[in-house]
Amino acid sequence: MKPVALVTGGSRGIGKGICKKLCENGYNVAFNGVRPEGQVRETLKELSSTGSDVIYCQGDISSATDRESIMAGIRSHFGRLNVLVNNAGVAPRERKDPLKATEESYERVMRINLKGPYFLTQGVARWMVEQKQEDSSFSATIVNVGSISASVVSPKRGEYCMSKAGLAMHSKIWAVRLAEYDIPVYEVRPGIIKTDMTSAVTDKYDKLIAGGLTAQPRWGYPEDVGKGVLSLVEGDFPYSTGEVMMIDGGLSIQRL
């Protein structure tokens, strides 16, 4: 029986890269997004072509009602869930000086990037514990997709940086809480990844990368993150719960 993974924000960008890597390696996948199902049919078709059973769970993870609906859909279709990848996240609609930042932008980013993953993890973790208690051979893993912005400051998107710093603590909290059930929790922390989110600043980062921003002189790609997530959910680091995997091409290495 194939293990089942839920990837939030899985219809494009980093999330889609993670879904593809999981599907290619024997996982059935439920991927989530806010767009209507009609707008993700190509992604459904592409992922299903791997031979995996793939479903789309529409919903806003910041909504309690939607979170319940997402989990109900997975229960109904698969009857189990082995992996949660908290990937969904948003950047501020406008990059603003913190002296001019708005409460509306702050609340939107925190609601989606921090509140949503925290309470989705709560619901999924309860279910995982139930499954573990019913079947001692059941295995489960939770991976949170953070960002170098958890520790690298971008003043014009302060709310985003703060949300990712909060997500880093979220990972540690759940790693400690779920350790007694042998459910490891990890964080992957991508750097400059070529996605829809970074498309508006491509020229900026092209120049910075060419100037030595990253030790490895290239953009990161969604498949780079997918490979990292796969290694974690496959159990390649069984004694490392709570740890952070940097996927940033060496950007975070301090250099002289």
Backbone bond lengths (Angstrom), bond angles and torsions (degrees), N, CA, C in turn:
res aa  C-N    CA-C-N  psi(-1)  N-CA   C-N-CA  omega(-1)  CA-C   N-CA-C  phi
1 M - - - 1.450 - - 1.535 109.32 -
2 K 1.324 116.68 125.62 1.456 120.10 -178.31 1.531 111.19 -70.12
3 P 1.333 116.80 140.36 1.468 118.96 173.92 1.526 109.81 -68.72
4 V 1.326 115.73 154.90 1.465 122.29 -176.31 1.521 109.81 -113.61
5 A 1.332 115.71 134.50 1.464 121.08 179.35 1.521 109.90 -123.56
6 L 1.322 115.47 141.47 1.460 122.80 170.65 1.517 107.89 -108.40
7 V 1.334 116.21 124.08 1.462 121.92 178.13 1.524 107.69 -119.02
8 T 1.321 117.13 113.23 1.463 119.21 178.70 1.530 108.81 -80.01
9 G 1.332 115.25 148.38 1.458 119.50 -176.04 1.516 111.51 59.91
10 G 1.336 116.03 39.33 1.463 120.23 -171.06 1.513 116.29 -94.54
11 S 1.330 117.92 6.44 1.466 118.72 -174.49 1.526 113.55 -86.07
12 R 1.340 117.03 -12.37 1.470 119.24 179.91 1.526 109.75 -160.69
13 G 1.311 115.75 173.39 1.448 121.60 175.61 1.515 113.95 59.22
14 I 1.326 115.96 -140.98 1.461 121.30 -178.43 1.526 111.36 -58.58
15 G 1.328 117.15 -41.42 1.458 120.67 -179.34 1.511 112.80 -59.38
16 K 1.329 115.97 -42.52 1.467 119.73 178.78 1.523 110.53 -66.58
17 G 1.329 116.99 -38.73 1.460 119.89 176.89 1.516 111.93 -60.37
18 I 1.329 116.07 -38.04 1.466 120.65 177.78 1.526 110.25 -68.12
19 C 1.328 116.45 -45.32 1.470 120.54 179.05 1.522 111.48 -57.88
20 K 1.323 116.61 -45.04 1.466 120.62 -178.59 1.525 111.13 -60.80
21 K 1.321 115.84 -44.56 1.460 119.01 -178.19 1.531 110.90 -66.27
22 L 1.327 117.86 -39.00 1.458 120.57 177.74 1.527 111.13 -66.16
23 C 1.327 116.73 -44.83 1.470 120.47 179.96 1.527 111.33 -61.70
24 E 1.311 115.94 -39.58 1.469 120.30 -179.14 1.525 112.44 -69.37
25 N 1.323 115.86 -13.78 1.462 119.26 -176.47 1.521 113.39 -120.67
26 G 1.340 115.89 31.08 1.449 119.90 167.74 1.507 117.78 91.03
27 Y 1.327 117.58 18.61 1.463 120.68 177.78 1.525 110.29 -105.88
28 N 1.335 116.21 141.10 1.452 121.16 164.28 1.524 107.05 -84.52
29 V 1.310 116.64 145.80 1.465 119.63 -169.73 1.523 112.74 -132.90
30 A 1.319 114.71 134.58 1.469 122.19 166.27 1.518 105.50 -109.34
31 F 1.318 116.97 119.28 1.458 117.92 177.72 1.520 109.53 -113.66
32 N 1.305 114.01 146.41 1.458 121.58 -172.53 1.522 111.11 -115.63
33 G 1.329 115.01 151.63 1.456 122.18 173.92 1.512 108.83 -168.07
34 V 1.316 116.57 173.89 1.464 119.99 -178.99 1.527 112.62 -97.14
35 R 1.327 117.25 -13.65 1.466 119.78 -178.09 1.530 111.33 -74.01
36 P 1.345 117.73 152.80 1.471 120.23 175.16 1.529 110.36 -59.51
37 E 1.338 115.79 151.78 1.458 119.76 -176.52 1.527 112.49 -58.89
38 G 1.329 116.70 -31.80 1.457 119.73 179.53 1.511 113.43 -59.69
39 Q 1.330 116.66 -24.50 1.464 120.59 -178.26 1.527 113.36 -89.07
40 V 1.322 116.92 -3.22 1.468 119.28 179.54 1.529 111.57 -121.35
41 R 1.327 116.87 17.66 1.461 119.72 -177.43 1.521 112.89 -62.30
42 E 1.336 116.91 -36.22 1.457 119.39 179.05 1.524 111.09 -64.73
43 T 1.331 115.95 -39.33 1.463 119.69 177.34 1.522 110.43 -65.89
44 L 1.319 117.32 -42.89 1.467 121.21 175.99 1.522 111.28 -57.01
45 K 1.322 115.43 -45.72 1.468 121.18 -178.97 1.523 110.57 -64.23
46 E 1.321 116.19 -44.64 1.466 120.97 -178.66 1.524 111.52 -63.11
47 L 1.328 116.99 -46.13 1.458 120.03 -178.57 1.530 111.50 -69.35
48 S 1.322 116.61 -38.48 1.467 120.47 -179.16 1.520 112.03 -67.97
49 S 1.332 116.89 -24.25 1.467 120.82 -179.20 1.528 111.94 -64.84
50 T 1.327 117.60 -13.94 1.460 121.42 178.00 1.524 111.91 -77.40
51 G 1.338 116.40 -11.12 1.456 120.57 -176.61 1.511 113.35 97.65
52 S 1.319 116.83 -1.81 1.463 120.91 177.71 1.521 110.53 -83.81
53 D 1.317 115.16 154.94 1.463 121.49 173.36 1.528 106.31 -85.63
54 V 1.321 116.80 116.55 1.458 121.31 -173.58 1.523 110.28 -125.48
55 I 1.331 116.42 131.94 1.464 120.87 176.20 1.522 109.56 -128.25
56 Y 1.321 114.80 157.06 1.460 121.26 177.54 1.523 108.76 -108.06
57 C 1.324 116.33 129.86 1.461 121.83 179.16 1.523 108.58 -115.80
58 Q 1.327 116.46 94.85 1.459 119.96 -179.19 1.521 110.27 -70.02
59 G 1.317 115.57 140.39 1.454 118.52 176.18 1.518 112.33 162.76
60 D 1.304 114.67 155.35 1.459 123.26 177.47 1.522 107.55 -96.19
61 I 1.313 117.87 114.30 1.462 120.08 -174.28 1.526 112.81 -66.13
62 S 1.324 117.68 -14.10 1.467 119.08 177.10 1.521 112.30 -80.28
63 S 1.341 116.69 -6.33 1.461 122.26 179.90 1.530 110.35 -101.25
64 A 1.324 116.79 126.63 1.466 120.73 178.90 1.524 111.30 -60.23
65 T 1.327 116.16 -41.60 1.465 120.54 179.55 1.521 110.86 -62.42
66 D 1.320 117.01 -42.73 1.462 120.53 -179.72 1.522 111.22 -68.55
67 R 1.314 116.95 -38.56 1.475 119.12 177.57 1.525 110.73 -60.37
68 E 1.320 116.59 -42.82 1.463 120.46 178.17 1.524 111.09 -63.43
69 S 1.332 116.14 -38.80 1.462 120.90 179.21 1.530 111.39 -65.70
70 I 1.322 116.51 -41.51 1.467 121.13 178.88 1.526 110.01 -59.97
71 M 1.326 116.27 -48.04 1.459 119.87 -178.63 1.524 111.82 -67.36
72 A 1.333 116.25 -36.70 1.468 119.65 178.61 1.521 110.74 -63.92
73 G 1.319 116.72 -38.56 1.464 120.50 178.68 1.520 111.75 -63.18
74 I 1.322 116.66 -39.61 1.463 120.96 179.40 1.525 110.56 -70.24
75 R 1.324 116.72 -41.90 1.472 120.61 177.19 1.530 110.56 -59.00
76 S 1.323 115.35 -44.98 1.459 120.39 -177.05 1.526 111.97 -66.13
77 H 1.329 116.32 -42.01 1.474 119.82 -173.96 1.522 112.78 -84.04
78 F 1.332 116.78 -45.16 1.467 120.47 -174.15 1.527 113.43 -105.98
79 G 1.323 116.76 -31.82 1.455 120.66 -178.00 1.518 114.75 77.11
80 R 1.317 117.41 5.44 1.466 121.05 -178.72 1.525 108.92 -161.63
81 L 1.339 114.77 164.62 1.460 120.07 176.12 1.525 108.43 -153.07
82 N 1.332 115.63 121.12 1.464 121.66 -177.26 1.520 114.35 -102.74
83 V 1.322 115.85 -26.88 1.466 119.48 -172.75 1.521 109.96 -136.20
84 L 1.322 116.30 133.65 1.465 122.09 170.02 1.522 108.00 -118.58
85 V 1.326 116.31 125.88 1.454 121.60 173.31 1.526 107.60 -115.83
86 N 1.325 115.79 106.58 1.462 121.65 177.69 1.526 108.53 -81.31
87 N 1.312 116.29 92.37 1.460 121.14 -176.58 1.524 113.44 -111.04
88 A 1.328 117.91 -28.45 1.471 120.69 -174.61 1.524 111.04 -57.11
89 G 1.310 115.20 135.58 1.456 120.47 178.29 1.515 110.70 -169.70
90 V 1.304 115.68 159.79 1.465 120.83 -179.53 1.524 109.64 -131.83
91 A 1.317 114.28 154.36 1.463 121.59 170.99 1.522 108.08 -98.02
92 P 1.312 118.67 163.01 1.465 119.42 174.22 1.520 110.63 -58.20
93 R 1.313 116.58 144.32 1.469 119.45 178.22 1.527 111.01 -64.56
94 E 1.327 115.72 -31.61 1.458 121.19 176.44 1.515 108.88 -131.45
95 R 1.323 115.79 133.65 1.458 119.88 175.13 1.520 107.98 -80.41
96 K 1.323 116.01 120.49 1.456 119.86 -175.72 1.520 111.86 -130.89
97 D 1.318 114.62 145.71 1.454 121.97 171.01 1.532 108.02 -52.98
98 P 1.332 118.96 135.98 1.468 119.17 179.85 1.526 113.49 -58.27
99 L 1.311 117.04 -20.90 1.465 119.50 176.13 1.528 111.38 -71.55
100 K 1.341 116.12 -15.41 1.461 120.43 -177.65 1.532 112.43 -121.91
101 A 1.307 117.58 7.62 1.469 121.15 -178.66 1.526 110.76 -63.91
102 T 1.340 115.85 152.18 1.463 120.61 -177.72 1.527 111.22 -109.06
103 E 1.299 115.61 150.74 1.468 120.69 176.60 1.527 110.52 -64.50
104 E 1.330 116.64 -34.54 1.465 120.15 179.81 1.520 110.82 -60.03
105 S 1.341 117.39 -46.12 1.455 120.91 179.44 1.528 110.74 -65.57
106 Y 1.314 116.43 -43.81 1.462 121.49 179.38 1.532 110.85 -57.74
107 E 1.315 116.19 -48.63 1.470 120.60 -176.59 1.522 111.35 -66.20
108 R 1.337 117.69 -38.08 1.465 120.93 178.48 1.523 110.70 -63.39
109 V 1.321 116.85 -48.78 1.468 120.70 -178.23 1.525 110.97 -63.98
110 M 1.316 117.58 -45.05 1.459 120.56 -179.18 1.528 111.95 -66.33
111 R 1.312 116.32 -37.09 1.468 121.09 -179.56 1.533 110.62 -62.31
112 I 1.318 116.32 -43.80 1.468 120.40 -175.82 1.529 111.59 -84.38
113 N 1.324 116.71 -42.78 1.466 120.51 -172.75 1.518 114.35 -82.72
114 L 1.335 117.52 -22.57 1.457 119.66 -173.64 1.534 113.21 -124.99
115 K 1.325 116.74 -53.10 1.466 119.36 179.69 1.529 110.46 -62.57
116 G 1.326 117.56 -46.46 1.463 121.45 -178.11 1.521 112.71 -57.01
117 P 1.349 118.38 -55.31 1.465 119.23 179.36 1.532 113.74 -60.70
118 Y 1.334 116.94 -36.44 1.463 119.51 -177.78 1.525 110.84 -62.85
119 F 1.319 116.55 -47.96 1.464 118.79 -175.63 1.525 112.89 -82.82
120 L 1.341 117.65 -24.96 1.463 118.76 171.43 1.527 109.02 -67.29
121 T 1.316 116.49 -42.51 1.461 120.25 177.11 1.525 110.73 -60.33
122 Q 1.314 116.72 -40.44 1.470 119.89 178.39 1.525 110.78 -57.37
123 G 1.327 116.37 -49.74 1.461 120.17 -179.22 1.515 112.69 -64.79
124 V 1.322 116.62 -44.43 1.462 120.64 -179.96 1.527 110.67 -66.94
125 A 1.322 116.70 -41.20 1.467 119.71 -179.02 1.529 111.43 -61.73
126 R 1.326 116.75 -40.37 1.465 119.42 177.22 1.527 110.73 -59.66
127 W 1.327 115.83 -41.61 1.460 120.41 179.78 1.532 110.39 -68.11
128 M 1.329 116.57 -42.02 1.468 119.75 178.89 1.523 111.25 -61.49
129 V 1.319 116.65 -41.53 1.467 120.24 178.41 1.530 110.12 -62.22
130 E 1.326 116.55 -42.71 1.466 120.63 177.03 1.523 110.91 -57.80
131 Q 1.340 115.86 -46.46 1.462 120.27 -179.29 1.530 110.90 -64.01
132 K 1.316 116.18 -38.47 1.462 120.97 179.24 1.531 110.85 -65.47
133 Q 1.312 116.32 -39.87 1.465 120.31 -179.44 1.526 111.68 -70.13
134 E 1.329 116.42 -29.64 1.464 120.95 178.79 1.522 112.08 -80.26
135 D 1.352 116.59 -27.80 1.466 121.04 -176.01 1.525 108.13 -144.71
136 S 1.314 117.49 106.90 1.466 121.31 -175.53 1.524 112.51 -64.36
137 S 1.336 117.62 -18.67 1.466 120.34 -180.00 1.529 112.27 -86.75
138 F 1.337 116.63 -5.88 1.467 120.39 179.83 1.526 110.31 -64.81
139 S 1.334 116.43 134.02 1.461 120.44 178.44 1.521 109.95 -118.20
140 A 1.324 115.76 146.93 1.454 120.56 -177.65 1.527 109.78 -148.19
141 T 1.318 115.36 152.34 1.462 121.99 179.49 1.523 108.63 -147.83
142 I 1.323 116.35 145.47 1.460 121.90 174.27 1.528 108.22 -123.70
143 V 1.332 115.50 131.45 1.464 121.43 178.32 1.521 108.88 -125.76
144 N 1.315 116.52 128.82 1.456 121.94 177.09 1.522 109.73 -105.94
145 V 1.318 116.22 129.20 1.462 120.78 179.09 1.525 107.99 -92.18
146 G 1.315 115.00 103.56 1.451 121.22 179.94 1.515 110.87 -92.94
147 S 1.313 115.70 -138.01 1.465 120.92 -178.90 1.517 108.91 -169.41
148 I 1.335 116.36 154.04 1.457 119.24 171.96 1.530 110.24 -59.58
149 S 1.343 116.21 -18.69 1.467 120.05 178.64 1.526 112.62 -66.01
150 A 1.333 117.54 -6.75 1.459 120.22 173.68 1.526 110.88 -67.37
151 S 1.330 115.97 -24.57 1.464 119.26 -178.25 1.525 113.95 -133.98
152 V 1.333 116.66 -10.82 1.466 121.56 178.63 1.528 108.05 -106.28
153 V 1.317 116.71 122.10 1.461 121.09 -171.87 1.528 112.82 -81.11
154 S 1.328 115.33 129.50 1.470 123.03 167.79 1.521 105.75 -119.78
155 P 1.333 118.32 94.95 1.467 120.62 -171.97 1.526 114.95 -55.58
156 K 1.335 117.14 -30.83 1.459 118.95 -176.24 1.525 113.32 -84.69
157 R 1.293 117.06 5.19 1.470 120.76 170.22 1.531 108.63 -142.07
158 G 1.313 113.13 55.17 1.452 120.72 -176.21 1.509 113.75 -58.44
159 E 1.347 116.83 -39.43 1.460 119.63 -178.72 1.528 111.28 -64.33
160 Y 1.322 117.19 -33.54 1.458 121.20 177.87 1.537 109.98 -67.21
161 C 1.329 116.18 -47.83 1.466 120.33 178.80 1.529 111.13 -58.01
162 M 1.325 115.87 -43.64 1.464 119.77 -179.57 1.526 111.63 -65.15
163 S 1.322 116.75 -36.93 1.466 119.48 179.11 1.520 111.14 -65.92
164 K 1.328 116.89 -37.90 1.467 120.15 -179.31 1.527 111.45 -75.10
165 A 1.329 116.47 -32.12 1.467 118.81 173.04 1.525 109.91 -64.40
166 G 1.328 116.75 -39.92 1.454 120.89 176.33 1.513 112.30 -64.34
167 L 1.345 116.79 -37.94 1.460 120.81 179.59 1.529 110.85 -65.23
168 A 1.330 116.65 -31.61 1.463 120.02 177.21 1.531 110.38 -63.11
169 M 1.323 117.65 -42.01 1.467 120.58 177.12 1.527 110.76 -69.89
170 H 1.331 116.26 -37.53 1.471 121.36 174.88 1.527 109.95 -52.37
171 S 1.333 117.03 -44.26 1.468 120.84 -179.16 1.522 111.19 -61.95
172 K 1.312 116.85 -42.97 1.456 120.84 -178.50 1.532 111.53 -67.94
173 I 1.326 115.71 -40.38 1.471 119.96 178.92 1.523 110.77 -58.97
174 W 1.334 116.37 -48.18 1.459 119.44 -177.38 1.528 111.54 -73.06
175 A 1.336 117.06 -30.64 1.467 119.09 176.15 1.525 110.51 -61.14
176 V 1.324 116.29 -43.18 1.462 120.55 179.40 1.534 111.02 -68.98
177 R 1.320 115.77 -44.43 1.469 119.24 -175.36 1.521 112.28 -66.19
178 L 1.320 117.82 -35.98 1.470 121.05 -173.32 1.523 113.33 -96.55
179 A 1.326 116.66 -1.56 1.464 119.13 -177.46 1.532 112.09 -60.35
180 E 1.332 117.30 -36.05 1.471 119.52 -178.67 1.525 112.25 -64.54
181 Y 1.323 116.38 -20.05 1.467 120.51 178.95 1.531 112.02 -98.73
182 D 1.334 116.45 6.28 1.461 122.24 -178.02 1.540 111.28 57.98
183 I 1.335 114.96 42.73 1.467 121.46 174.91 1.529 106.73 -114.14
184 P 1.339 117.43 99.09 1.460 119.48 -178.17 1.525 112.16 -72.87
185 V 1.326 114.85 149.42 1.460 122.66 178.92 1.524 107.45 -128.67
186 Y 1.323 115.73 129.45 1.457 120.71 -178.09 1.529 110.74 -128.86
187 E 1.323 114.41 164.90 1.460 120.86 170.85 1.518 108.55 -124.36
188 V 1.317 117.61 133.76 1.462 121.38 166.77 1.520 106.65 -106.05
189 R 1.305 116.52 139.23 1.459 120.89 -173.12 1.536 109.10 -123.68
190 P 1.323 117.36 88.62 1.463 120.07 -179.30 1.524 112.41 -69.14
191 G 1.330 113.77 155.54 1.453 120.94 174.48 1.516 110.61 -99.30
192 I 1.327 116.34 -125.29 1.464 121.79 -178.60 1.530 108.33 -85.35
193 I 1.328 116.04 102.39 1.459 122.47 -175.78 1.533 109.05 -111.77
194 K 1.318 116.57 134.62 1.463 120.98 -177.76 1.537 109.51 -78.25
195 T 1.327 116.37 102.16 1.461 123.35 -179.21 1.520 109.55 -143.25
196 D 1.335 116.12 -178.89 1.465 120.85 174.51 1.527 110.90 -56.94
197 M 1.335 116.58 -37.90 1.455 120.51 -175.45 1.531 112.34 -64.85
198 T 1.331 116.27 -31.56 1.466 119.52 -177.72 1.525 112.99 -99.42
199 S 1.332 117.63 1.00 1.468 120.36 -175.50 1.525 112.61 -61.38
200 A 1.323 116.86 -31.95 1.470 120.05 -177.72 1.519 112.93 -74.10
201 V 1.330 116.54 -14.97 1.468 119.46 -178.27 1.531 111.20 -121.07
202 T 1.330 116.22 27.50 1.465 120.59 -178.11 1.524 111.83 -59.29
203 D 1.334 117.38 -48.67 1.466 120.47 -178.40 1.522 111.31 -59.53
204 K 1.325 115.56 -42.30 1.474 120.39 -180.00 1.519 110.78 -58.30
205 Y 1.340 116.69 -49.00 1.455 119.25 -175.83 1.522 112.61 -77.74
206 D 1.319 118.15 -27.72 1.472 120.02 172.42 1.524 109.73 -55.61
207 K 1.334 115.16 -46.35 1.469 120.48 -178.72 1.524 111.28 -68.33
208 L 1.332 116.85 -42.05 1.458 119.95 -178.92 1.531 111.77 -65.96
209 I 1.324 116.28 -40.97 1.472 120.05 178.66 1.523 110.22 -65.92
210 A 1.330 116.49 -42.56 1.465 120.51 177.15 1.528 110.94 -61.68
211 G 1.331 116.42 -29.26 1.459 121.34 179.83 1.513 114.70 -87.12
212 G 1.333 117.24 2.78 1.458 120.21 174.87 1.510 116.37 103.07
213 L 1.325 117.95 15.63 1.466 120.43 179.84 1.516 112.19 -55.15
214 T 1.327 116.77 -41.99 1.461 121.68 -179.99 1.526 109.74 -110.26
215 A 1.331 116.42 146.53 1.467 119.64 177.60 1.529 110.23 -63.69
216 Q 1.317 116.19 -41.48 1.466 121.19 173.85 1.533 106.58 -89.91
217 P 1.323 118.59 116.58 1.466 121.37 -168.51 1.527 114.90 -79.66
218 R 1.304 116.02 63.21 1.464 120.28 175.94 1.510 110.56 -157.12
219 W 1.341 115.25 164.49 1.459 121.02 170.22 1.525 109.06 -67.17
220 G 1.328 115.74 155.75 1.451 120.52 165.76 1.519 109.07 -87.96
221 Y 1.325 116.81 159.56 1.461 121.87 -179.26 1.529 109.98 -128.00
222 P 1.322 116.52 157.13 1.471 118.87 -179.59 1.525 113.94 -52.24
223 E 1.345 116.91 -34.99 1.462 118.52 -179.77 1.533 112.20 -66.87
224 D 1.333 117.24 -26.65 1.463 119.66 175.19 1.529 110.28 -62.36
225 V 1.322 115.79 -42.67 1.461 120.16 179.07 1.526 109.82 -70.49
226 G 1.334 116.58 -39.18 1.461 120.65 178.93 1.523 112.36 -58.15
227 K 1.318 116.27 -40.81 1.472 120.12 179.27 1.526 110.92 -65.13
228 G 1.326 116.29 -38.60 1.456 119.59 178.49 1.517 112.21 -65.51
229 V 1.327 116.30 -45.49 1.465 120.85 178.88 1.524 110.57 -61.95
230 L 1.326 116.76 -43.00 1.464 119.99 179.79 1.524 111.28 -58.04
231 S 1.323 117.75 -43.80 1.464 120.01 -178.72 1.524 111.47 -62.19
232 L 1.328 116.64 -34.22 1.463 120.60 179.45 1.525 111.48 -72.06
233 V 1.318 117.48 -46.29 1.468 119.20 -177.25 1.525 112.01 -73.65
234 E 1.329 117.09 -20.27 1.463 120.34 176.89 1.527 111.66 -78.42
235 G 1.331 116.74 -8.29 1.460 119.60 176.65 1.513 114.09 87.38
236 D 1.319 117.72 22.72 1.462 120.70 -179.26 1.530 112.77 -71.44
237 F 1.338 117.50 -14.27 1.468 121.53 179.26 1.533 108.92 -129.11
238 P 1.330 116.96 68.36 1.464 120.41 -170.18 1.528 115.22 -71.39
239 Y 1.345 117.92 -16.77 1.465 120.52 -177.01 1.522 110.45 -116.78
240 S 1.322 116.55 37.98 1.469 120.87 -172.85 1.523 112.80 -135.43
241 T 1.332 117.97 27.09 1.466 118.98 -178.03 1.528 110.64 -56.40
242 G 1.310 116.32 142.63 1.457 122.24 179.59 1.509 114.73 86.89
243 E 1.332 117.16 -3.07 1.455 120.16 -176.40 1.529 112.23 -82.86
244 V 1.326 114.54 161.80 1.463 122.88 -178.70 1.521 109.24 -111.77
245 M 1.328 116.50 129.01 1.461 121.40 173.33 1.525 108.39 -102.17
246 M 1.330 116.18 116.05 1.458 120.88 177.66 1.524 109.65 -81.73
247 I 1.325 116.17 127.61 1.468 121.43 177.40 1.525 106.19 -126.06
248 D 1.341 114.67 71.10 1.466 119.31 -169.66 1.521 114.08 -135.67
249 G 1.347 116.90 14.39 1.450 118.85 177.84 1.513 114.18 63.11
250 G 1.326 117.31 21.69 1.446 121.29 -179.68 1.509 114.74 84.07
251 L 1.336 117.40 11.59 1.459 120.23 -178.78 1.530 111.97 -59.08
252 S 1.321 116.87 -37.37 1.461 120.53 -174.00 1.516 114.14 -84.03
253 I 1.343 118.10 -0.72 1.454 120.50 177.35 1.533 108.82 -73.75
254 Q 1.301 116.60 126.06 1.464 119.50 177.48 1.526 108.90 -71.75
255 R 1.321 115.07 130.52 1.468 120.77 -177.47 1.517 110.95 -133.17
256 L 1.320 115.14 152.19 1.464 121.24 176.21 1.536 109.74 -102.69
